[in-house]
Amino acid sequence: MLHDLDLALRAALAGAELGLRHFAHVRDLAQRRKADGSVVTEADLAVEQEVRRILLAERPADAFLGEETGELGRGRRRWLLDGIDGTLVFVRGDDRWQTLIALEEDGQVVVGVAIVPARHEVWYAARGHGAFVADVTGGRLTGARRLRAKEPPDALSSCRVGTLPPAELAPGRHRAELDRLARAAVPAGWRVHAALLVAAGELDLAVQVGGKVWDYAPLSLIVTEAGGFFSGAHGRPHPVTGTAVFSCGAAVHKDACEVLAASVPEATSDGEDRTC
C-alpha cells in the first residue's frame, strides 16, 4: 500500500507541474460546457492523461476511472482520477484548485492524494498509516506534518463550516441546501479544499455539493485517517455522487446530515441521484 502511495505522489507531482504550466496562461485556455453543465478546459484532460500515464506504466493490470479520461479496465484495484478539481475556480485564476488521485481495493479507498499545485502543498493518506500534509519544494516533498482533526464542538451551531463550491458558484439546485446549513452553523472561508482543513483541525465541517466519486475518494480517506468522519448526506460511507459531508466529530456529523437530508437527493449505486 505504501508503494502505491509513493507512486501516487510521484504522479501527483508530475501532474501538478503540468497543471501549473497551463495555469500560467489560464486566461487563454478555451472553455466548454460538458453535458452536465460543468466547465472543462484542455488543462483538465492534459493533467489527467499525464497522471494516468505514469500510474498505468507501473500498474498496467489496474483499472482506472477518470473524470475526463473515462473508464479503463475492470478489477479489484481501481484508480480514481481528477486532473483539475475545482475547474470553476481554476478558470478564474483562483489558486485553490487541486489534482486528486485515489486507489480503491475491493471497493475500499486505500490511498488518497490531493495536491494543490499553486499553493505548493500535497495532502495524502494510506489506510491504516495516518494522513499528512507536506510542502512541495523543487518538485520534492518537504516538511511532512501529521494531520489530526480537532475536538468537535458541543453543537452544530458552534461549528465552523466550509462549503464547496463557493456559494456564489453553486448550482441553483444545491443553493437551498447550502443556505440551510449556513443558517445552522457558522460559515467559514477556505484557503484549500475545506475537507483538507477539517483534516488539519482548522474547520469543524466541510460540505461539497454536486461531486462525484473521484472528487470525494481521496478526501474521504485523508479526513478519516486524520480522525474525522465522512459520508454522503444520507449517511452512505463510501464516496458518493451528490452531496458529501466531512467532519471532526460523530455527533455534529449526524446533525449536519440531518439538516441537509431533507433537501438532498441520495446517490444510488449507479451514480444517479434519487430523492428519498
N, C-alpha and C positions, 0 to 999 in steps of 0.2 A: 504493500500500500504506500509506503514512504517513497519507494522508487517511482510509483505513479505520480505522487505529489511532486517529486523533483522534475519529472517530465512535464507536468502541467505548468509548473513555474517557468521552466525554460520556454515553453510555447507561449506563455503569457508575456514574457519579456520581449520575445520576438514580435508578437502581435502589437504590443504597446509601442515599440519603435516605429512600426509601420503606421499605426494609428496616429502617432504624433506628427508624422510627415504629412498626412492628409489634413490634420487639424490646423497645421500652419497655414493652409490655404483653404480653410473651410468655406469661406465666402464664395469661392469659385466652384465649389462642388455642385454638380447637378443633383436635384432632389426629385423624387417621385413618390406618389402615394401607392401603397400596396392595397390589395383587395380589402383588408381590414381597416383601411384608413390611416395606418401608421406611415411615418416618413422613413424613407431609406435613401442612402447615398452609395456611391461606389466604395466609400471607405468601409461601410458595414460589410460588404461582400469581400473586399480585399483582405481585411484583417481576419475575418472568419476563415477564409481559404488558407491563409498562412498558418493559423493555429492548427487547423485540421491537417495540413500537410505535414507539420512537424510531429503531431501525435500519431498520424497514420504510418509514418515512416518507422516508428518504434513499436507500434501496436497494430499491425496490419490485420489481425484477426478480430479486433474490437469493432463494435457498431458505433455509429455516430448519428447525432441529431443536432442540426444547427438551425438557427432562425432563418438564415439566408441560404445555406447550402443544403438544407433538407436532410433526408434520411439516407444512411448508407449502411447496409447490412442489418442483421439481427443477431442477438446473442445475449448471454448473461451479463456481459460487460458492455456498457454504453456510455460514450462521452456526450455531454450536452454543452453546446457552444453558443455564445452570443458575441459577435465581433465588436459591435458598438452597442452597449446597453446604455440607453439614455440618448438616443438619436435626437430627440426633441431639444435637449439642452446642447448637444454637440453642434447642431447646425446654427445655434445662436452664439457660438463662441464661448459657451459656458464650460468650464474645465472639470465639471463633476461627472462626466461620462466615464464608463469603465468597460473593460473586457472581462467576460465571465467564462469560466471553464469548470465543469463538474464531471465526475465519474460515478456512474451507478454500477453496482454489482448486485445481481439478483434483485433488482428493484430498489436497492437501498443506496443512498448517496454516501460515498466513502471518501471522496476527495472534492474539495471546493477551493477555487481561486477567484479572487476579484482584484484586478489590477486597475489602478486609477492613474493612467499614464501622465496626465498633465499635472498631477499633484505628487508624482514620484513616490507613490505608496503601493504596496501589494499586501492584500489580506488573504489568509489561507488557513486551511484546516485539513486534517486527515482524521477519519473516525477513530476515536479512542486515543488520540495523540494531542488533543487540545487545538486551540486556534491562536493565530499570531498575526501581527502586522509588522512589516519591515519597510525600510526606506529603499528606494531604487537609486543607486549611485553608480554612474558609469556602466549601466547595464547589469549591475550585480545587486543582490540583496545585502543590506547592511542594517545593523542595529535592530535585530528582531526582538519584539516585545510580546509577551503572552497577553492574550485578551481575556478579560473577565467582566461579565455583565454585573451591573450594580445590584445592591439590595433593593427590592421593589418597594415603592410607596405603599401606604396602607389602603389607598383608594384610587380609583381611576381618575378622579377629579384632580389629583395631585400629580398625575403622570405627564411628563413632557413627551409629546408625540411628534414624530416627523412623518409627513405623508408624501407619497410619490405617485405620479409626477407632481410637480408643484401645482397647487390648487388652480392657478390660472391656466394651466395647460391640460388639466384633467378632462377627459371626455365627458360630455354632458351627462351620460347615463350613470357616471360614477360621482358626479359633483355632490349629489344629495348625501351619499354615504360619508364622504369626506367632511362635509359640513356638519353632519350628525356627530361624528367623532370629535370634531373641533369644539363642539359645544360641551361635550362630555369630559374632555381632557384639556391639556394646555398645549396649544400648537407651538412647535419649535422649528427653527431652520436646521439645515444640514449642510455640512461642508463636503461630505462624501455621502454615498447612499446611506439613508437613515438606519437601515438594518445593521450596517457596519458599526454605526455609533451606538446601537444597542449592545453589540458585542463588546465594544470598548468601554461600556459603562458611562457613556455620555448622554444617552437618551434612555427613557423607560420603555417606549413603544415606537414601532415603525409600522406603517400600513402602506402597502402598494396595491394599486388597482390596475386591472387590465393586463396583468402579466401572464407569462406562460412558464412552462416547466424550466426552460433554460434560463429564465430570469431569476427564479426562486431557488433552484437546486443548490448552487454554491453558497448562496447567502444563508440558506436554512442550516447547512452544516456548520458554517462559521459561527452563527449565533448559538446553536445548541452546544457546540464544543466549547463555547465561552461560558456555558452555564445558563443560557437563555432558553426561550421557548419559541417554537414556530408551528403554525398551522394555517390552513385556509380559514376563511371567516366562519365556515360551518364546522370547523374542528378537524378536517382531514389532515393527517400528519405528513403525508408525502407531498412534495412540491406540486402545486395545483395550477389550474388555469383560472383566472379571475382575480379575486382579492385575497391577499395574504397578510398575516399578522405576525410580527416578530416582537418579543417582549422579554423583560427581565424577570418576570415572576408569574407563577401559575394563576394566582387569583386575579391579577389585573389583566392577564391574557384572556381569561374567561369572560371578564366584564367587557373588554373591548370587543370580543367576538359577539357577545350578546347585543351590543349597541349596533354593530354592523349587520348582523344576520337578518334582521327584519327586512332589509332592502337589498341584500347582496345575493345574486344568483349563485347557486352551488355548482362547482365544477364536477362533471361526470368523468368516468374513466376514459371516455373517448376524447376528452379535452374540450367538450362543449359545455356551456353554462346551462343550468336549468334552475328554475325557481322552486324552492321548497314548498 
